[in-house]
């Protein structure tokens, strides 16, 4: 028995894992600032569903997914939960420099039995990952994001970013320094937000 969440078919087991992760996030947020405390009551729509929608833009097959600036695990842990059912050979690396958040991510990965490695370092200095997919949510402006992503993404890899209402301006600013192939997708949780799918990231002139 499966059901549709944010355009993605999920099994009963996957649904159970998503619900368990939401509960774990709410519990830890009482102690450390994983998500804005004002969003705890709407965690399913604001964070789980918002993250799940990213998976429909992922490649059908991938071996390594890196989530940068993972924070409370959105979308990194959510992607790993979905992939456990849909792409079980995939490995996930979550890069998060905040030690307390890194501890939470390791706890979530262990409790949910996810193939997740957590690197508690700055994105700029973490070991190069050579990933098939790099994701980020609410991290930094696109121009800076491309610089961080290029370090860890295969040349033929895919970057997936959640972006808000400033998306168009961020793209225009980034295009002053970077060349990239861009596909924009509407967010199902916010009419002003976009999911950016980006390939072939290069500095202009390179």
C-alpha positions in Angstrom: 0.0 0.0 0.0 1.5 3.3 -1.0 0.4 6.9 -1.0 1.4 10.1 -2.7 3.3 12.7 -0.8 4.4 15.9 -2.7 4.3 14.1 -6.0 6.3 11.1 -4.7 4.8 7.6 -4.1 5.8 6.4 -0.7 5.3 3.0 1.0 3.8 2.6 4.4 7.3 1.9 5.8 8.6 5.1 4.3 5.7 7.1 5.6 6.3 5.7 9.1 10.0 6.8 8.8 9.0 10.3 7.7 6.6 10.6 10.7 9.3 9.3 13.0 11.8 11.9 11.7 9.2 14.7 12.2 8.7 13.6 15.8 12.4 13.4 16.4 13.0 16.8 15.0 10.2 18.3 17.1 11.7 16.7 20.2 15.2 17.9 19.6 14.0 21.4 18.6 13.0 21.9 22.2 16.7 21.7 23.1 18.6 23.0 20.0 17.5 25.3 17.1 16.9 22.7 14.4 13.9 24.5 12.9 12.2 27.7 13.8 10.1 26.9 16.9 7.1 28.7 15.4 7.1 26.1 12.6 7.0 23.0 14.9 3.2 22.7 14.7 3.4 22.8 10.9 6.5 20.6 10.6 4.8 18.2 8.2 3.9 20.8 5.5 6.7 23.3 6.1 9.6 20.9 6.3 8.8 17.3 5.5 6.5 17.9 2.4 8.7 20.8 1.3 11.7 18.4 1.3 10.0 15.4 -0.2 9.0 17.3 -3.4 12.7 17.5 -4.2 13.0 13.8 -4.9 10.8 13.9 -8.0 13.6 16.0 -9.7 16.4 13.6 -8.7 18.0 11.2 -11.3 16.3 7.8 -11.5 19.6 6.3 -10.4 22.4 7.7 -8.4 25.1 6.4 -6.1 26.1 9.4 -3.9 24.0 12.3 -2.7 25.6 15.1 -0.7 23.5 17.6 1.2 25.4 20.8 2.2 24.6 22.9 5.2 22.2 20.1 6.3 21.0 21.8 9.5 18.1 19.8 10.9 18.2 17.3 8.0 16.0 19.0 5.5 16.2 17.8 2.8 19.2 15.5 3.5 17.6 13.0 6.0 14.3 13.1 4.1 16.1 12.2 0.8 17.8 9.3 2.5 14.5 8.0 3.9 12.9 8.1 0.4 16.0 6.5 -1.2 16.0 3.6 1.3 12.9 2.4 -0.6 13.5 3.8 -4.1 17.3 3.7 -4.5 18.7 1.4 -1.8 22.3 1.3 -3.1 22.7 5.1 -2.7 24.9 6.6 -0.1 24.3 10.0 1.6 26.8 12.5 3.0 25.5 15.4 5.1 27.9 18.3 5.7 27.0 20.4 8.7 29.6 22.4 10.7 27.4 22.9 13.8 28.4 20.0 16.2 25.1 19.8 18.0 23.2 19.6 14.7 25.7 17.0 13.4 25.0 15.0 16.6 21.2 15.2 15.8 21.8 14.1 12.2 23.8 11.1 13.3 21.1 10.1 15.8 18.4 10.4 13.2 20.4 8.3 10.7 21.1 5.6 13.4 17.5 5.4 14.6 16.0 5.3 11.1 18.8 2.9 9.8 19.8 5.2 7.0 23.0 5.0 4.9 24.2 8.4 6.0 27.6 9.8 6.8 27.7 13.1 8.7 30.8 15.4 8.2 30.9 18.0 10.9 33.1 20.5 9.0 32.7 23.6 6.9 31.6 22.9 3.4 34.6 24.8 2.0 37.1 22.5 3.8 35.3 19.2 3.9 36.8 16.4 1.8 35.8 16.7 -1.9 32.8 14.4 -2.4 32.5 13.8 -6.2 28.7 13.5 -5.8 26.1 12.6 -8.4 23.6 15.0 -6.6 24.2 18.0 -4.3 21.3 19.5 -2.5 20.8 22.6 -0.2 17.9 24.3 1.4 17.9 27.8 2.9 21.7 28.0 2.9 22.9 31.1 1.0 22.4 33.1 -2.2 22.8 31.1 -5.4 26.1 32.6 -6.5 27.8 31.4 -3.2 25.9 28.2 -3.4 27.3 27.4 -6.8 30.8 27.9 -5.5 30.2 25.5 -2.6 28.5 23.0 -4.8 31.1 22.9 -7.6 33.7 21.7 -5.0 31.6 18.5 -4.3 29.7 17.8 -7.5 30.7 15.6 -10.4 31.0 17.7 -13.6 28.0 15.8 -15.0 26.2 15.8 -11.7 22.9 17.5 -10.7 22.4 20.3 -8.1 18.9 20.7 -6.5 18.2 23.8 -4.5 15.1 25.2 -2.7 14.8 28.9 -3.4 12.4 31.5 -2.2 10.8 34.6 -3.7 14.2 36.1 -4.6 15.0 33.2 -6.9 14.9 35.2 -10.2 17.2 37.9 -8.8 19.6 35.3 -7.4 19.8 33.5 -10.8 20.5 36.9 -12.6 23.2 37.7 -10.1 24.8 34.3 -10.4 24.9 34.5 -14.2 27.3 37.4 -13.9 30.0 35.0 -12.6 28.8 31.5 -13.5 27.6 29.5 -16.5 25.1 26.7 -15.8 22.1 24.9 -17.3 19.0 25.7 -15.3 15.5 24.2 -15.0 13.1 26.0 -12.7 10.2 24.2 -11.1 7.3 25.6 -9.0 7.2 24.6 -5.3 4.1 22.9 -4.2 4.3 24.3 -0.7 4.9 28.0 -1.5 3.7 29.8 -4.7 6.6 32.2 -4.5 9.3 29.5 -4.1 11.1 27.5 -6.7 13.1 24.3 -7.0 16.2 24.9 -9.1 17.7 21.9 -11.0 21.2 22.9 -12.2 23.8 21.1 -14.3 27.2 22.0 -15.9 28.3 24.6 -13.4 31.4 26.5 -14.5 32.9 29.9 -13.8 32.5 32.3 -16.7 35.5 32.0 -19.0 36.6 28.6 -17.8 
